[in-house]
């Protein structure tokens, strides 16, 4: 059968069902070609170019099979799927850089019985006929559902041209409708291949419908996330813009020149506070956040109080510990009557410091009801 005869009648197979034949094979990377699909391919591998030359001399028929892994430059038969599409070469153009641009049109689903490797891949194949023996009303409902859902998918996914909806309405064959929808969806290679391998038309339609619904859910979630992010960005930009306007107005009125630069003073205090690296980084981060906030906002007050609290901490101040245990005991006995266990614990604490010279993070916690002497003990210490 010539390619002209095939293009006139899409319902005719390129080869008869069940007939064994050997055809050249073109391994594809990251793409699955479906029946009735017209697509340009760029070919650069030596075996693939030889296979195209061979196909041009033997009826322009070539088998398109997807590779399981796209990163293999020299695939073996085990690296190719077992179901592919027998296609017709519509146009072939050799480019100056040695690669070949070929325009192909998908024909039949075929099962690969055997692949031989020589100068090019050649496969023994048999046609996989579609199983369309189903209730026409059920198939019609599935087709309508797919078109309706795919229309919603196109609205959410801007990468699919809206013109494809017009062509879908003109497709009467349910199997071809499923293949066309699958070809225009952004699916993983394994999912596209699984659809290609389904012979049962009803099962293929149901599979496509489920995939479309899943993709719509994902796209709607992405749309909601983008909307929330956009709102947050717009709010932050609006607040920053208004704050800058307020500063400009105050400066024009001469208020900014007389008023102290509070944010600048805070930055100087942070630099001079002697904070450790982690605390200083946190303080500067909060200060930068404060600069972008409205002074009247509740969050700005919280951030300002936090920075003030960091600045009040005695980062560089050290108090000298007098390690004279005799003197300490005398002071405690003079100031307090009783409280033997508490005074003994304080003396133990001082004795440990005297012994080890340095105790990491020592803290004494005085606990008790009001009036038992906690404050006066602290003063004595």
Helices and strands as residue ranges (DSSP letters): H 3-8, E 21-28, E 38-43, H 46-57, E 61-66, G 77-79, E 83-94, E 100-117, E 121-127, H 136-156, H 163-169, H 174-183, H 189-197, H 201-253, H 255-258, H 262-272, H 277-291, H 298-312, H 325-335, H 340-356, H 374-380
